[in-house]
Amino acid sequence: MGLFDSIKNSIKEISEWYLKINEEKVKKFLETIDDPIAKEISWHPLLRWWASFKTHNLQTNQNGWLEYKAVTWAKVFSIIFIIFSFVPLFLIPAFLQNLGYFFLVPVFFWLIFLTGGIYMFKSFSKSIVFDKAIGYFYKWKLKSNMWIIDVSDKNIVPLSNIYALQVISEFIKTDKSSYYSHEINLVLSDKVRINVIDCWNIDSMRNDAKQIWEYLWIPVWDFSGI
């Protein structure tokens, strides 16, 4: 067995061990909740990418709705990322002179960084709103006529369909750091889960969950920090 296979097997064993431990914790946690839907939904994270920093703040809008707004530096970071994406383009003359068609390499990296930066900026600019005035939760960029609701959009949900809030955590380990990250998910009446937000700060997540609970008066199932 080679070194690569050994590393692969070790990662697999650690993953299986973590899932087993987590399943045991979920089982004990669900014993404290007398709700059949809580026992039927998944308690694994919805997101594959977890923020290691706070990107949004939950605020009460002047119109009375709850809205997540991006913190200023998060948008600035995405703009810097977009600007940085153009750096590889300055390498094109050198690649053309020495490597011919390999000039496409810096173009490839430019497209990757540019796409990532635009995606981050759009994500940070998107509205995340609980609005009793129209009776919907939505994650979108507000249009001129916000009263036109596209019910086929999975990110637009009637507030009456929201059954509970789910707060869950996961331990993230990378080559350079490790941390816990947390997410708030909506649990709908049909047992579908929709992510609201994710963040590394558990106190912030719990405060947000409390605000949403006070606004909607629905159960909060907090499986974070267990």
Sequence and secondary structure as in RCSB ss.txt:
>XXXX:A:sequence
MGLFDSIKNSIKEISEWYLKINEEKVKKFLETIDDPIAKEISWHPLLRWWASFKTHNLQTNQNGWLEYKAVTWAK
VFSIIFIIFSFVPLFLIPAFLQNLGYFFLVPVFFWLIFLTGGIYMFKSFSKSIVFDKAIGYFYKWKLKSNMWIID
VSDKNIVPLSNIYALQVISEFIKTDKSSYYSHEINLVLSDKVRINVIDCWNIDSMRNDAKQIWEYLWIPVWDFSG
I
>XXXX:A:secstr
  HHHHHHHHHHHHHHHHHHHHHHHHHHHHTT   HHHHHS  S S SS  SS  EEEEE TTS EEEEE HHHH
HHHHHHHHHTTGGGGGHHHHHHHHGGGGHHHHHHHHHHHHHHHHHHHHHHSEEEEETTTTEEEEE   S TT   
TT TTEEEGGGEEEEEEEEEEEE SS EEEEEEEEEEETTS EEEEEEES HHHHHHHHHHHHHHH   EEEETT
 
